[in-house]
Amino acid sequence: MKRAQRRRQGMTLIEVMVAMAMFASVAALIYGGFAQTSRAKDVLNKQLDRYHELRIGMERMVRELSMAYVSANGTIVSQRNVRTTFLGKEAGFGSRIDFTSVSHTRVYRDAKESDQNELSYFVTDDPDGEGKVLARREQARIDEDPQTGGRIEVLISDVIEFELEYLDPATWEWVRSWDAAAGVGQTNRLPAQVRIKLTIPGIDGKKEREVFSTRASLPMTWAFNHAAYL
């Protein structure tokens, strides 16, 4: 009787080891589930960040292109010639566009800047890696060379190709280049729309590459001509 009572009061070493093994197995399963969930969350967050970067970059291009303009009148500011432009052409890894717009935002109070600026989009080498990036160049003041100067920043990272097409409002056909300064049938005019196509490596790893596209509508399709209003 006493011996039976002692057995009910405690556990044997074998029972303790079995219990510990079961506890370790359950803990390993729980940890594995949490680790897998954490990895899936990290992958999903990276994909969402990538989609966010693409959406913001494409929306910015659409907004700034929709504010593009050219002027048929050459002007002189502070003894310098000021020349507007809208030049889209084939370049390495797709297209390059240089244009003037009224999309500039003044950051500092009393800055001697207007809403006019020079902008460029083009593909170039990644300054921090081995791939390519879509770069954005902006100069707050328009000068005699609207294709150089200003500040260059990365708009969208890790791109394969950047392509632009222009809708001619005279023929309603898409063309691969546009020159508002000297293009045949394009002088002092802007396209009605710009079609943007961006090719990037697959985001989810299931595709080798993915293509994103959008369009920008340009309301000011004719160059400003102050002489016509005098």
Secondary structure, DSSP 8 states (H G I E B T S, - for coil): -HHHHHHHHS--HHHHHHHHHHHHHHHHHHHHHHHHHHHHHHHHHHHHHHHHHHHHHHHHHHHHHTTB--BSS-EEETTEEE---EEEEEETTEEEEEEEES-----STT-S--S-EEEEEEEEE-TTSSSEEEEEEEESS--S-TTS-SEEEEEESS-SEEEEEEEETTTTEEES-EETTT-TTTTTB--SEEEEEEEEE-SSSSSSEEEEEEEEE-S--B-B-GGGG-
